[in-house]
Amino acid sequence: MALVSENKIHDDLTDEIGKCLRELDTHPRWTKEKHKLFSNFERLAKKHKYIFFTGDFRDYHIERKGEHCLYDVPLNQKGALKVYCGKRIRLVCGSKSNQREGRFFYAKNV
């Protein structure tokens, strides 16, 4: 079930991952430094027990690697985010995969 794009919330949280993502946002191109920052995010996501799943970017309204936002997950949510029904989550686009599987995403309630 797709999230509603109007419910997308700017991610301004100042936790460890929020700081990492904001630092990532300051680099407009995928340089060696930005790749290093994204690897750091992935380590932090694992440490903080973010879920990792694939999906269609049209369902989550973020499509670029490192793009992130907050969502209030609806009570009737299905799919990978069903475990977060009624909660606010941070959603991060991980990267491209392939046409059949879609993109990789990270999510966790905040």
PyMOL commands that set and color helices and strands:
alter all, ss='L'
color gray80, all
select helices_A, chain A and resi 5-7+16-25+32-47+57-60+79-84
alter helices_A, ss='H'
color red, helices_A
select strands_A, chain A and resi 8-9+51-55+68-72+88-98+102-109
alter strands_A, ss='S'
color yellow, strands_A
deselect
rebuild
show_as cartoon
